[in-house]
């Protein structure tokens, strides 16, 4: 797992510990290289007591544990494609004679942020990756932020650190770690660039595959002319929602056991709109 700060990494380790998993953090603040090396050596063992490593500022290069099967991204990058690819590379090492399939859990948004460039690297090679990495590592200037005045809000006395020298008031501890609920979803490269018709607002439009599955479910349950008619009807509905695209072949042609309810409601609205338009044209 890759965390943006050491404090965040500590929170992650504590959360895994509460769930019964032993995660250890290694970072650029480690007191000694020997301590870090010891954790990595233990993690390499097949029967290791360490379930996972949380990295802050390390492990992006030169770390090779081929049987690692899960990577977790919690550190967003704004420009550094090379760092993103280096992180993913930690779970892409092949095992000789093995049949490993790795999974990448993206909590940072990097997969979608760098999707087009990442797929281009995989299809066409890294190219001038060394030059890109140098540009990625160039420090950016940060504007100076205004510091809070060292004045006690209770008595206007002077603050020294978090305590008032006059009345003894202490500034309450403030955590920089904020937990926000979210939902993981499968990244679908086939849906890249698909844009819905202007005027549509449903949240499910960002997942064209769910819309396609809902269209299949609708047409197969309403068609009286057989499977071929239902399939052509579903394609027509999908093309009406995404005028410049068609469903990907990899999405299949069989209706799902349970369609997404929001997507199914969208298909029903589209059919009502189509029927109203047909009546107006007929009159």
N, C-alpha and C positions, 0 to 999 in steps of 0.2 A: 504494500500500500504506500502511496505517495501523498504526503501531507504538505500543506503550504507553510506551516510554522511548527516549531517545536511544541508550543503550548497545545496546538491542535492535535499533534501526534500523541501527547500525553492523554488527552481526552479520548482519543480513539482507543488507545491501549486499555484505558479504564473501562470503556464501554464493552470491549471484547471480553475483558476479564469478568465483568458482571454477567456476561452470557456464557461463561465457562470456557473461554479460549485464552491461551497464553500468547499474547502478541508483545513483542519487544521493540522498542524504538532505537534506531541508530540515526545520528544526525551530525552535522558539522560542529555541534557543541560537545561531542563526546570527550570526556576527560583524557582518554588514552586510546591510541590505535589498537592496543592489545585487547581492551574491553570490547571494542567493536568487532575485532577479528574473532574473538571468542564467541560472540553471539552468532556471527555468520557461520562459523565452523559448526556450532551446535545445530543451526538451522539446516545445514547440508546433510546431516545424518538422517538415514531413512526412518529411524525410530526417535526423531528429535522430540523433545518436550516443548519446543517452540512451534506453535501453529503458524505464525506469520511474523513478518518484519514490517515495521512502519518506518519509512525513510523520509527524512527531511534534509534535502541537499546532498544526499549520497545515493548510491546504487544505480544512478542513471547510466554509468559506464563501467565496464570491466567486471560486472557481477554476472556470474554464469552458474545457475543451479537449474539444470535441465528439467528436473521433475516438478518445478513449480507450475501449477495448473490454474492459478487464479491471480489476476492483478486488479488492483483497485485504485482508481484515479480520483484524488480529492484536491489536486492542485491545478487550477485553471491557468492556461497560458494565453497571452494576448497575441504574440507573434512567433513564439519559438516552436516551429514545426519540428525541428531537430530534437528538442527535449521531449516532445510528445512521442516521437518515434522511438527514442532511446528507452523511454519508460515501457512502451508496449513490447519492445524487444526483450524485456526481462522474462516474459512468459511465452516467447516464440522460439525458444531453443529446442531443436529436435532431439529426441532420445533414440539412440541407435538400437534397433530391435524392439522399440516400444511403440505403443499406439496411444499417444497422448493428444488430448484435445483441450486447449486452454480457453478460459473465459475471461473477458475484460469487463469489469464493472465500472462504468463511467459516471461519477458524481460531479464532475467538473465541467462537462459540456465540451471537452476537447475533441471527442470523436466527431461530433457534428461540426465543430468549428473548423477542423482541419480535414474534413472528410474528402473533399475533392483533391487536395494536394496529397493526402496520404495514399489514396487509391492510385494517383498518378505515379508516385514513387514506387508502389508495388508493381504496377504494370510496366513502367518504363525505366526503372532504375533510379538511383539517388541523384545522378548527375553531379552538379557542383555542390554537393552537400557540405563539403568542408568550408566553402565560402559562406554558405547560408548559416552555418553554425557560428562563424565568427560574428556575423551581423546579429544573430540572436543573442549573443552574450554581451553585446555592447551596453554598458549601463545607461539608463535613461535618467534625465534630470527630474528631480521632484521639487515642486514648489514648497517653500517653507510654510508650515502651518502655524497659525497663531497659538501661542501657549496660553493656557489658562492662568489667570492671575492668582498668585499664592495668597489668597484672602479667604478666611474662614466665613462660610455663609451664615453662621450662627451669631458670631460676635464681631466680625470684621477684623479679628486678630490675624497674626501672621501664621501661615501654614509652613510647617517643616516636614516635608514628605507628605504623609497623609494625616498628620495630627496637628491640631491647633496648639500653639505654644501658650495661648492665653486661657482658653476654657477647656482644653482637652478633647474637643470634638474630633472625631476621626472620620475621614472620608470612607464611605462604604466601599468594600471591594467590588470591583467591576470586572466581570469576565468578558474577554474578547471573543469567546466561543459562543456561537448562536446555533442552536439545533432547529432545523426546519424540516417538517415532514415532506416527503416526496414519493414518487413512484418510479421504479425502473421499468423501461420498456426496451424491446429488442430493436437494435439499430438495423434499418433496412436500406441497403445501398441502392436497391432498385427504385426506391421512392424519391431519390434525390432530385430536386429541381421540379417536381410535379407541383403545379399551381392550380388552385381551384378557380372556378368561374368567378368573375368580379361580382361582389354583392353577397356572396355566401360567407357566413360568420361562424359556423359550428366549430367547436374545438377539435372534433374528430377529423377535420379536413387535413390536419397535419400528419395523419396516419392513413395514407391512401389504401394500404392493404386492408385495413379494417373496413373501409368504405366498399372495397371490392367484395369482400366476404359478405357484407350485409346485402349488397346487391344480388349476389348469388342466392342467399337465403330467401330474399324477397321473391325473386322471379321463380325459383323452384317451387315455392309454396303457392304461387298465384297462377303459374302458367298451366294451361290445359292442352298445350300442343306438344308436349314432350321436352326432353332434356336439351336438344339442340336449340329449340326456340327459347328456352329459359336462359341458355348460355349467351345467345345473341342479344337477347333483351338486356341481360346484366351488363354486357359490354357497352350497349347503347346508353344505359343509365350512367355508367362510370364515365364514359366519354362526355356526357352532358355535364357532369360535375367537374371534370378535368378536361377542358376542351382540346388541349394540346397533347394529351397523353392517352395511352391505353394500358390496361393492367399488364403487369409483367408475367411472363410465362411461368416463372418460378413460384408464383402465388397459387397456381393450381386452378382447377375448374369445378371442384366439388364444394357444395355448400358446407359451412361449418356446423358443428353440432349446436353451438350457441354463438350467435352473432352479437357484436357489440351493440348495446341498446341505443346509444347516442347515434351511431352510424346508421342503424336500422331506421330510427326516427327520421334521419336526414333523407334516406331513400324514399320513405313514405311521403315526405313533403315534396320531394322532387316529382313523384308520380302525380300527386294532386296538382302541382303546378303545370305539369305536362297536359293533364286532362282538361284543365281549365283553358289552357292555350288552344287545345284542339277544338273545344266547343266554340271559342270566339272565332277561330278561323272558319269553322263550319257554318256559322251564322253569317 
